[in-house]
Amino acid sequence: MTEEELKVYLAAAAAGIDYNAPLSEHRAADVVRRLEPAGAGWRALDLGCGNGRLLMRLCETFGIAGDGVERDVAEGERARQRAAERGLSTRVTFHSDDAAGWRRPAELVLNVGAGHIWGDAGQALAALRRLTAPGGKALFADGFYRTAPDGRVREVFGELPDLPSLARAAVDAGFRPLHIAESTVAEWDDFESDWRAGIERLGTPAARSFADQRRDEYLSGYRGVVGFGWLILTPS
């Protein structure tokens, strides 16, 4: 598979999902509720924001402004289009930049499934701590191992912590955890199915073969092994 073919498949998959994470509507609403600003003038910052849906939902719910930072130019453009459609263009700004270079703190800082921007979870949490204003809140959501992975799963996902280690990394970075949860297997099943559906819609034999490979990797490999944790944090 060429790099260009992979880009086409990943773009097709992203176009078919609301959130690029195992995130149900119920959990999205709960996360937004828990991130409610504690005062006036709060601003949100989503680092590695993808299509920007969670950031827009947060800003829309609480009537606040925010910045989304996404290196993928196409994703950033889709986010701008959605913001315009929802009347949020003057409130939410999307930047086509590398989130690792962002330096302006905010009161609400989000990083969902994009800890790899800085390296591992510990490095990501340290970066988020520097960008979370005093008294603010941060949402860090990323993968972890629920059970010991086999060689094939480890080859795909690399070295991941378990959930207790993820929480300890947050504390070591200078946060206090306010809420810790993990996506359910049902959320994973829906996410994986919806992700593959975008590729299936391409309708080519090669696309179907790619979708088949992903389905096998999930069902026979990382289903129930790789978890996805949701940590809502505040600076200590």
Order of alpha helices (4+ residues) and beta strands (2+ residues): alpha-alpha-beta-alpha-beta-alpha-beta-beta-alpha-beta-alpha-alpha-beta-alpha-alpha-beta
